[in-house]
Amino acid sequence: MTIQLQQVANARDLGGIFTPYGTVKHNKLIRSGHLSIASPEDLATLKRHGLQRIVDLRTPQEIANHPDAATDAEYVNISIMSATTFGISYETLDGPTIAVKLQAGIDRMIARGETPIEHMRILYRQFAENPHSHKGYGEFLKLLADKPVSGATLWHCTGGKDRCGTCTALLLHCLGASRQDILRDYLETNVQVGSHAQSILAKVRPYVPQERMALVKSMLLVEASYLESFWSETERLFGSVDEFVRHCGVTHEDVEKLRKNYLDAN
């Protein structure tokens, strides 16, 4: 369910997603983009949705550059990637600056022989391979299992699409959601950030060659193949997603706790 916020993109409540073990409770699990630009009205809206804990999936450097707006919610940092330049926040940048950053990223990809889409698939495979990511996924899932709060836990990275997307996919998998429903939630990002992406594209269009605009757009949205690359790599390396979750330190008992904490009986 979309949570309409003024400044923060890609916010939604996972409540209502069906699984064989029950339906995800409302106002318990919220995913979003970063909260550094959250307006007072945004924070009030999140509070009405029960916000009680924030899990920031960004690196310490990203957080230092763009700290979340102050709230009275519990704040936890669990970084999913160790690279300090992973996320770029475009909201407060002008068109020329955004264009320089995006094109520099494209140039680095081209130098490595990658397209932006290939680069994103590689990134998602790295999520499955990287021990730092494994540690982060395990900490995220065990926090939700072992320390539930009476209200809602919100987690975010920068855009709420990649690190946030894989954490959400693993959580929904543990809760028993189908691969189809997990992918549907993942692709909802493109609906949620559509106007935001168009705003960025409008800013950079005068400064980016037309032939590169499709590449720029691909860096702002998600594709099913990105998440599928993550699934396939976890299965290649560990045999199954369940085994990957166990490798991250999440036990069968933890999974049972997650279902108890966040599912209503069907």
C-alpha positions as CSV (number, residue, x, y, z in Angstrom):
1,M,0.0,0.0,0.0
2,T,1.4,3.4,-1.1
3,I,2.2,5.9,1.7
4,Q,1.8,9.3,0.1
5,L,4.7,11.5,1.2
6,Q,5.6,15.0,0.0
7,Q,9.3,14.7,-0.2
8,V,10.3,11.1,0.4
9,A,10.0,8.7,-2.6
10,N,9.1,5.1,-2.8
11,A,7.3,4.7,0.5
12,R,4.9,1.8,1.0
13,D,3.4,-0.5,3.7
14,L,3.9,-4.2,3.0
15,G,0.6,-4.9,4.8
16,G,-1.9,-7.0,2.9
17,I,0.6,-9.3,1.0
18,F,-0.8,-12.8,1.2
19,T,1.3,-15.9,2.1
20,P,0.3,-19.5,2.9
21,Y,1.1,-18.8,6.5
22,G,-0.9,-15.6,6.9
23,T,-1.3,-12.1,5.5
24,V,1.3,-9.4,6.3
25,K,0.0,-7.1,9.0
26,H,-0.6,-3.4,8.2
27,N,1.5,-0.6,9.9
28,K,4.3,-3.0,10.8
29,L,6.6,-3.2,7.8
30,I,7.4,0.0,5.7
31,R,10.0,0.4,3.0
32,S,11.0,3.8,1.5
33,G,13.7,6.0,0.1
34,H,16.0,7.9,2.5
35,L,14.5,10.3,5.0
36,S,17.1,13.1,4.9
37,I,14.6,15.3,3.0
38,A,11.5,14.3,4.8
39,S,9.2,17.2,5.6
40,P,7.5,17.7,8.9
41,E,4.3,16.5,7.1
42,D,6.1,13.4,5.9
43,L,7.2,12.5,9.4
44,A,3.7,13.2,10.7
45,T,2.3,10.8,8.1
46,L,4.7,8.1,9.0
47,K,3.9,8.5,12.6
48,R,0.2,8.0,11.8
49,H,1.3,4.7,10.2
50,G,2.9,3.7,13.5
51,L,6.6,4.5,12.8
52,Q,8.6,3.4,15.8
53,R,11.9,2.2,14.3
54,I,14.1,3.2,11.4
55,V,16.7,0.9,9.9
56,D,19.1,2.8,7.7
57,L,20.8,0.5,5.2
58,R,23.3,3.0,3.9
59,T,27.0,3.3,4.6
60,P,28.3,5.6,7.3
61,Q,29.7,8.0,4.7
62,E,26.3,8.3,3.0
63,I,24.7,8.9,6.3
64,A,27.2,11.6,7.2
65,N,26.5,13.3,3.9
66,H,22.7,13.1,4.1
67,P,21.6,12.3,7.7
68,D,17.9,11.3,8.2
69,A,15.6,13.9,9.5
70,A,15.3,13.8,13.3
71,T,12.4,11.8,14.7
72,D,11.6,10.2,18.0
73,A,11.8,6.7,16.4
74,E,14.5,4.3,17.3
75,Y,17.3,4.5,14.8
76,V,19.5,1.5,13.7
77,N,22.2,1.5,11.0
78,I,22.8,-1.8,9.2
79,S,24.9,-1.2,6.1
80,I,24.3,-3.7,3.2
81,M,27.3,-2.6,1.2
82,S,30.7,-1.3,2.4
83,A,31.5,1.0,-0.5
84,T,31.1,4.6,0.7
85,T,30.2,6.0,-2.8
86,F,27.3,3.5,-3.5
87,G,24.3,5.8,-3.2
88,I,23.8,9.2,-4.8
89,S,21.1,11.5,-3.5
90,Y,19.9,13.7,-6.4
91,E,17.1,15.7,-4.8
92,T,19.2,18.7,-3.7
93,L,21.5,18.8,-6.8
94,D,21.2,20.9,-9.8
95,G,20.9,19.5,-13.4
96,P,24.6,20.0,-14.4
97,T,25.9,18.4,-11.2
98,I,23.5,15.4,-11.6
99,A,24.5,15.0,-15.2
100,V,28.2,15.0,-14.4
101,K,27.7,12.3,-11.7
102,L,25.5,10.1,-13.9
103,Q,27.7,10.4,-16.9
104,A,30.8,9.6,-14.9
105,G,29.1,6.5,-13.7
106,I,28.2,5.5,-17.3
107,D,31.7,6.2,-18.5
108,R,33.1,3.9,-15.8
109,M,30.7,1.2,-16.8
110,I,31.5,1.5,-20.5
111,A,35.3,1.4,-19.7
112,R,34.6,-2.0,-18.0
113,G,32.6,-3.2,-21.0
114,E,29.3,-3.0,-19.2
115,T,26.0,-1.4,-20.0
116,P,24.0,0.2,-17.1
117,I,21.6,-2.8,-17.1
118,E,24.5,-5.2,-17.1
119,H,26.1,-3.2,-14.3
120,M,23.0,-3.5,-12.2
121,R,22.8,-7.2,-12.7
122,I,26.4,-7.5,-11.6
123,L,25.6,-5.4,-8.6
124,Y,22.8,-7.7,-7.5
125,R,25.0,-10.7,-7.9
126,Q,27.5,-9.0,-5.7
127,F,24.8,-8.7,-3.0
128,A,24.6,-12.5,-3.1
129,E,28.4,-12.9,-3.0
130,N,29.6,-10.2,-0.6
131,P,30.2,-11.3,3.0
132,H,29.5,-7.7,4.2
133,S,26.0,-8.0,2.5
134,H,25.4,-11.4,4.1
135,K,26.1,-9.9,7.5
136,G,23.8,-7.0,6.9
137,Y,21.0,-9.2,5.6
138,G,21.3,-11.4,8.7
139,E,21.3,-8.5,11.1
140,F,18.3,-7.0,9.4
141,L,16.2,-10.2,9.5
142,K,17.2,-11.1,13.0
143,L,16.4,-7.6,14.3
144,L,12.9,-8.0,13.0
145,A,12.6,-11.5,14.4
146,D,14.2,-11.0,17.8
147,K,13.2,-7.4,18.6
148,P,9.7,-6.6,17.2
149,V,8.3,-3.2,18.1
150,S,4.6,-2.5,18.8
151,G,4.5,-0.1,15.9
152,A,6.1,-0.1,12.4
153,T,9.7,-0.7,11.4
154,L,10.8,1.4,8.3
155,W,13.9,0.5,6.4
156,H,15.5,2.5,3.6
157,C,18.7,3.0,1.6
158,T,19.1,6.0,-0.7
159,G,16.4,5.5,-3.4
160,G,14.7,2.6,-1.7
161,K,15.2,0.3,-4.7
162,D,18.3,-1.9,-4.5
163,R,19.6,-2.5,-1.0
164,C,16.1,-1.9,0.3
165,G,14.7,-4.0,-2.5
166,T,16.8,-7.1,-1.7
167,C,16.2,-6.8,2.0
168,T,12.5,-6.7,1.3
169,A,12.6,-9.6,-1.0
170,L,14.4,-11.7,1.6
171,L,12.0,-10.7,4.3
172,L,9.0,-11.5,2.1
173,H,10.6,-14.8,1.2
174,C,11.0,-15.7,4.9
175,L,7.3,-14.8,5.5
176,G,6.3,-17.2,2.7
177,A,5.3,-14.8,-0.1
178,S,5.4,-16.2,-3.6
179,R,8.2,-15.2,-6.0
180,Q,5.6,-13.5,-8.2
181,D,4.3,-11.3,-5.3
182,I,7.8,-10.5,-4.2
183,L,8.6,-9.4,-7.8
184,R,5.4,-7.4,-8.0
185,D,6.3,-5.4,-4.9
186,Y,9.9,-4.9,-6.2
187,L,8.7,-3.5,-9.5
188,E,6.2,-1.2,-7.8
189,T,9.3,1.0,-7.3
190,N,9.0,2.1,-10.9
191,V,5.4,3.3,-10.3
192,Q,6.4,5.0,-7.0
193,V,9.5,6.8,-8.3
194,G,8.1,7.6,-11.8
195,S,7.5,11.3,-11.2
196,H,10.7,11.6,-9.2
197,A,12.7,10.0,-12.1
198,Q,11.0,12.2,-14.6
199,S,12.0,15.2,-12.6
200,I,15.6,14.2,-12.6
201,L,15.5,13.4,-16.3
202,A,14.1,16.9,-16.9
203,K,16.9,18.4,-14.9
204,V,19.7,16.6,-16.8
205,R,18.2,16.6,-20.3
206,P,19.9,19.9,-21.4
207,Y,23.3,18.5,-20.2
208,V,23.2,14.9,-21.4
209,P,23.5,13.8,-25.1
210,Q,20.1,12.4,-26.3
211,E,21.6,9.0,-27.1
212,R,22.5,8.7,-23.4
213,M,19.1,9.6,-21.9
214,A,17.9,6.0,-22.1
215,L,21.0,4.9,-20.1
216,V,20.4,7.5,-17.5
217,K,16.8,6.4,-17.1
218,S,17.8,2.8,-16.6
219,M,20.0,3.9,-13.7
220,L,17.0,5.5,-11.9
221,L,14.5,2.6,-12.2
222,V,14.5,-1.2,-11.6
223,E,14.1,-4.2,-13.9
224,A,12.9,-7.7,-13.1
225,S,16.2,-9.0,-14.3
226,Y,18.0,-7.3,-11.5
227,L,16.2,-9.2,-8.7
228,E,16.3,-12.3,-10.8
229,S,20.1,-12.0,-11.0
230,F,20.1,-11.8,-7.1
231,W,17.9,-14.9,-6.8
232,S,19.8,-16.9,-9.4
233,E,23.2,-16.1,-7.8
234,T,22.0,-17.1,-4.3
235,E,20.8,-20.4,-5.7
236,R,24.0,-20.9,-7.7
237,L,26.2,-20.3,-4.6
238,F,24.1,-21.8,-1.9
239,G,21.7,-24.2,-3.5
240,S,18.5,-22.2,-2.6
241,V,17.3,-19.0,-1.1
242,D,16.5,-20.8,2.1
243,E,20.2,-21.9,2.4
244,F,21.3,-18.4,1.6
245,V,19.2,-17.0,4.4
246,R,20.7,-19.7,6.8
247,H,24.2,-18.7,5.6
248,C,23.3,-15.1,6.7
249,G,22.7,-16.5,10.2
250,V,18.9,-16.7,10.1
251,T,17.7,-19.9,11.6
252,H,14.4,-21.8,11.1
253,E,13.4,-20.5,14.6
254,D,14.1,-16.9,13.4
255,V,11.8,-17.5,10.3
256,E,9.1,-18.8,12.6
257,K,9.4,-15.6,14.8
258,L,9.1,-13.4,11.7
259,R,5.9,-15.1,10.7
260,K,4.5,-14.9,14.2
261,N,5.5,-11.2,14.5
262,Y,4.3,-9.9,11.1
263,L,1.5,-12.2,9.8
264,D,-2.2,-12.3,10.6
265,A,-3.9,-15.7,10.2
266,N,-5.6,-16.1,6.9
